[in-house]
Amino acid sequence: MELMEHQVTDRLELAAHFVNTTHCPIFLTGKAGTGKTTFLRKLAQLTHKRFVIVAPTGIAALHAKGVTIHSQFLLPLGSFLPTREPEGNYGNSGGFYTQYSLGRRHTLNASRKKVLQSIELLIIDEVSMLRADVLDAIDYRLKSVHRNFSEPFGGVQVLMIGDLFQLPPIVKDEEWRVLGKFYKSMHFFEAAALRESGMVYLELDKIFRQKDEQFISILNHLRENRVTPADIQTLNSFYKAEDQIKSLKDTITITTHNYKADSINQQELQALPGKSYFFEAVIDKDFPESMYPLPKVLELKEGAQVMFIKNDSSGSAEYFNGKMAKIAEIEGDEIAVIMEGNAFRTTLRREIWQNKRYVLNETTKELEEEIIGTFEHFPIKLAWAVTVHKSQGLTFERAIIDVGQAFAPGQVYVALSRLKGLEGLTLRTRIQSHIISADPNASDFTVSASQQEPLEKLLSFHQRRYLEKLFTHTFSLETLLQSIEAFQKDADSSMEFEDVEMRLAIPTLMADLALESENTTKFQRQLVSLLQAAEMEKLSERLEKGSAYYSKILEKALKLVLIHSAEVARFSKTKEYQEGLSGIELALFRKWEEVRRVLLLSRAIIDGEEFGKVNQITQELIDWRMQAALEAKQAAAENPKFSLSKTGKKKKSEKEPSLKRVKGDTYLLTYQLSNAGKSIADIASERGLAESTIRTHLARGIGEGQVDIFRHMGQRQIDEIEAVLEKHAGDLSEIRQTYPDQYDYGSLKMVSAYLELKERLGM
């Protein structure tokens, strides 16, 4: 069977197709300046898949706007061994863990587990720094949470972004003595998970940073370890003696070691006349030191050469990461700088860096980013010198390159590739052929990977495999049944419900779904057979009917779980049981979503059509789920059986828990009155509460998607408050102080909640 040919020549567009229409692991690489970071930034608008972004270090995670691998996967410090054996079998030196200990001693909490169960795509940035053993630990985590040990990464697609010829992974000698028994090298591509799955090698080839063809040629030779004497001669023609270098103005030095960069910066700072000024970061909540984007305390002087380390967040694009400037004036807490190149003068604002985590919104079942800490500081640092390591991702018009003591593969290439062209190059030390090296393992891998089949042919092959997986996975209930069975086992061991309906709720759900199991297997085979026979019309017809049929089954199952959950929530000492039910509800919701969108995705792939977000189906299901949950809570609250003291859950040798007032009932009552058309004043009067309290209730309901803001505000008022929120960066206290009589907290919260909901849903 051949899918419709879809000729794609642009590599970035090809990358988007591989992400959207296949499930194979992808390594997206490319020379410096080819657009890897730009692609990552745009991916949220390009893909229909739920994803999280992770990186090996805190700084890399900040740049990628993601989280660290160790925090997301709760990996212990040390080295992972891809074996079931206890780590003690490999010596007593410590620092090692295996599948055995990861699964038993380093378990995931419910929040992280739900996030990992929800993702379809894992994006790993700066993958050149990622060690093979860490990737195998990720593989084991994903297999465990998805209860899928038959597919690499538990069936989750992995997109790895980076450049192997930049920073290599770090491993100590004592670690390698053990890890060497499992891996040929520590590069991520040696991971057992990738040996099992293979991956598509996609190299971006269009260079946006450099336009100088001679310079591009030299950089390519450096990267590929085939530098010619002519290349070295050309580079060394840009060598300048120290007295010539001292006369250079507004030029940064890129050097190999931290101590050299720090020494240059301090010497230059001390040489400036005038006094030093000290500015301290404002750190709120959880923001670990390992993630600090710059020193907590900045020492600056007028005349200091600085570099911006963040793009301008105001939207005016006055500066960008790597932009050079000079401090013109410091007065109090104000710093004025003059920009390199255009003598433009501006007063600096503090910028905010966010430490976040991914969480699952229990109402919408969507992945969200939760800010858990912030670092606020002026976005500059002294920039007479910077290390090769910290220059990654930056672009300079001019630079002094000092790589005579290069100690790691790729350092010379990284340093030189920061420049736009040869005209901006100055060498402090001449380049010797013996310091130019590319990692032989990386070189061998690149040569081997680049001999793969043509990308268009691979795309067609992996699309076909993706469709087969889509059909078999979407119309399989096995994972659902396993999750429910595991939940029943845990629940049965500790509790039993007195009420018959509550006692039979989950067994009934299990029995109903189990009855369909045999039918789903037959249906999967039929779909795959039609796909292989290229009977697309029949395939589309069967998919449409199957989607409608299984949608009804899953809708009924979800309704049953929501009702059961609402009833259980009315009793104390049921938190653990409710968390388990929440996991079942999430699995059912995801399965229903898959069944609803399979027809749309498969048609687009078969017809070779471009597609990205699939918002409409998801939003319909979110709306249904919120309405069904509200109705279930209302039904539970009104059910007369809960007035009987004996109804509920009981534990052996314990008294029955008493009926409790459910936290949240007061909000639901406000929502109901709002949806019935009551005004804020009417609701406050009817409930005997202050209007400010009602507005707080409504703000929460708006954020949950259960209250329509337009029942209480007009578009003009919303637009006005939105502009004020934007002007004051969402700081409600500041707004209240600035406009004490114009805006109340409740109204500000309502609009803020509405804007957050719009952003989450991509409205």
Secondary structure, 3 states (H helix, E strand, C coil): CCCCCCCCCCHHHHHHHHHHHCCCCEEEEECCCCCHHHHHHHHHHHCCCCEEEEECCHHHHHHHCCEEHHHHHCCCCCEEECCCCCHHHHCCCCCEEEHHHHHHCCCCCHHHHHHHHHCCEEEECCHHHCEHHHHHHHHHHHHHHCCCCCCHHHHCEEEEECCCCCCCCCCCHHHHHHHCCCCCCCEHHHCHHHHHHCCEEEEECCCCCCCCHHHHHHHHHHHCCCCCHHHHHHHHCCECCHHHHHCCCCCEEEECCHHHHHHHHHHHHHHCCCCCEEEECEEEECCCHHHCCCCCEEEECCCCEEEECCCCCCCCCCCCCCCEEEEEEEECCEEEEEECCCCCEEECCCEEEEEEEEEECCCCCCEEEEEEEEEEECCEEECCEEEHHHHCCCCECCEEEECCCCCCCCHHHHHHCCECCHHHEEECCCCCHHHCCCCHHHHHHHHHHCCCCCHHHHHHHHHHHHHHHHHHHHCCCHHHHHHHHHHHHHHHCCCEECCHHHHHHHHHHHHHHHHHHHHHHHHHHHHHHHHHCCCHHHHHHHHHHHHHHHHHHHHHHHHHHHHHHHHHCCECCCHHHHHHHHHHHHHHHHHHHHHHHHHHHHHHHHHCCCCCCCHHHHHHHHHHHHHHHHHHHHHHHHCHHHHCCCCCEECCCCCCCCECCCCCHHHHHHHHHHHCCCCHHHHHHHHCCCHHHHHHHHHHHHHHCCCCHHHCCCHHHHHHHHHHHHHCCCCHHHHHHHCCCCCCHHHHHHHHHHHHHHHHHCC
